[in-house]
Amino acid sequence: MSATKKILVVVTNVGEYEKAGMRTGLWLGELTHFWDYAERAGFSMDIASPSGGTIPIDPESLAHDVLAELGTERRYRDRRFMNLLDDTVRVADVEVEDYDAIYLTGGHGVMFDFPRSDDLESLVARFHESGRVVSAVCHGPCGLLNVTLSNGEPLVRDRDVTGFSWPEEEAADREDAVPYSLQDELKRLGAHYSVADRPFETHVVEDDRLITGQNPGSARAVAEAVVRRLQPA
């Protein structure tokens, strides 16, 4: 596999919880924190989504204290950057060979469209089986739940992973709105799920070319791990 110095970032198209009717979408910092670090490391990125087109942003990720974290507000004020979310490519139209890695962002919207996208599941499997890095943060590992490899096994079976925890769902007052527990689904598939000592604490798990982060505050650390994997010392 020849290096491309490019990473594919996948985001949700879903802007509302199905049961509760509250607004959701991409958690903006999970995009910007990863993007800023990877870009400084010399990587360029493209943004894709299951359906393509315009991307909704979780309004809670635009709160002043959240925007203040790691330069997210600077990106939010950058109209050229934000315009990248106006016309994303469909994952079905992505060529795996154009990228070194894939990164699945979170926001609660991914709980609905990521596991239902056959195109995304196929894309992630092809990234993994062609020797590329597969990474995800927070609710992004929902996009790994239905990924089956060519040997018929789930991608996450017997792999070390993390993702948004049930205590964090409860703390965010979302336990009645989300359709399932991500950590329980990962365990059901045979993954070795781990969690930080405290909710919302940075936590990243690396299992060879599979890299996962627990929560929004772990997005930059996921980027650091991906870059290390792609640029070994």
Salt bridges, closest charged atoms under 4 A:
GLU18 OE2 - ARG116 NH1 2.67
ASP36 OD2 - ARG74 NH2 3.29
ASP36 OD1 - ARG75 NE 2.63
GLU39 OE1 - ARG75 NH2 2.77
ASP46 OD2 - LYS6 NZ 2.94
GLU60 OE2 - ARG174 NH2 2.29
GLU73 OE2 - ARG77 NH2 2.83
ASP93 OD1 - ARG90 NH2 3.05
GLU153 OE1 - ARG157 NH1 2.73
ASP158 OD1 - HIS192 NE2 3.90
GLU169 OE1 - HIS108 NE2 2.88
GLU169 OE2 - HIS139 NE2 2.69
GLU185 OE1 - ARG188 NH2 2.88
GLU201 OE2 - ARG198 NH2 2.75
GLU206 OE2 - ARG228 NH2 2.80
ASP207 OD1 - ARG159 NE 3.34
ASP208 OD2 - ARG209 NE 3.92
ASP208 OD1 - ARG229 NH1 3.47
GLU224 OE2 - ARG220 NE 3.13
